[in-house]
Amino acid sequence: MIIKRLLYHTLFSIIMLLLKTGKCFAQGELTSGSGIQNLFKTAKKFEIAPMEQPSWAKKPGKLLFKVAWVSDMHLRDDASIQASKKAFNMIRDDLKANFTLITGDNCDYYKDLPEEESKLPVGVKRHLWLKRFLAKELARPYSIIPGDNWPWDFEKVFGPQKYSFDFGGFHFLMTATDAVAKERDITSVFYDDTKEWIKQDLAQNANKPTFFILHETLVPPCFPDAEWGVATLSENPNVLAALCGHLHLDLEFPQKTWKQFCAPSIGRSHRPAFKLLNFYLDQVIIESYELQQDTGKIIKAKKWQRIEIPKKYQSVIKQRFQSGKRLAFENFRQMPIRPKVADSSLLQRCNEVEKAISQFIVQFGLSKFGLTPP
């Protein structure tokens, strides 16, 4: 009885902490001092922890290709610029990833631009600076989307915000929300035509192992259409994973048929890091590379995550590599290019997000103890 009471006392404490964190997040306090402290205090209990190398990561077979994954650079000062520079230089020179995924909250910096660009809109200047930065420091292929911070005028420099492509027999679906109330970032939504385009893309590529990429997380539900997103991915067994940023934390949330991964921030985090996805015929092994605050060096962390590839999709991968064609972006498809919309009427949807976050937090806390919500 005493042990049981202690268990429930601990559970209650964790749930209250989670609820406090969820409230801070839902009320847009993620960037405030108290919000960050509460979020990190909670999340440190659930972030991916260092581990002994698992057996499936020791001799995984023939490596097909590598994809680096960088999120939440928050380029706005020398410290964030240097952190991303080190990450991109390592990806370019040491890891030699075939391409890099960049999943939003990218750049609030636009100094040292040519004089003829000084009168351009601020959003355009940010993205022009970022494009030159990537050309110099990464100098390898990349696939990029905007986040909830500084998305304005993205399309004028980088083109479509919603597009898809194949690489090495895998399908990558890059997405971004269409509108948001500038006052609250939890109000981002997809328009109906975007939802239809996403569904069509998933259906048209049903025979390929698929990765869904978005800045905001579906799990936990950080925007009004998160529930729609979870349902849509769950209806398409070809989706193996959703890759998101936004939370600045190293988290993983398994669903029934797919996994939600949250990339840590390379530019603004208690543990700046990026990830490397190693693609094999039967699995994808995810490695983490963390910036050491004391030495300023990036080292490979003792962390491994895994995405298993069902056998029914492995034949597609085999066919792609048996074709003899060099690895390249293929089957490119995009939605018509259009800007993100600022829509204050979306503020009325804040309550549903706050409710969804609170419900998730309680369910997540209970699940950690193997319990079912009442």
Secondary structure, 3 states (H helix, E strand, C coil): CHHHHHHHHHHHHHHHHHHHHHHHHHCCCCCCHHHHHHHHHHHCCCCCCCCCCCHHHCCCCCCCEEEEEECCCCECCHHHHHHHHHHHHHHHHHHCCCEEEEECCCECCCCCCCHHHCCCCHHHHHHHHHHHHHHHHCCCCEEEECCCCCCCCHHHHHCCCCEEEEECCEEEEECCCCEECCCCHHHCECCHHHHHHHHHHHHHCCCCCEEEECCCCCCCCCCCCHHHHHHHHHCCCCEEEEEECCCCCCEEEECCCCEEEECCCCCCCCCCEEEEEEECCCEEEEEEEEECCCCCCEEEEEEEEEEECCHHHHHHHHHHHHCCCCCCCEEEEECCCCCCEECHHHHHHHHHHHHHHHHHHHHHHHHCCCCCCC
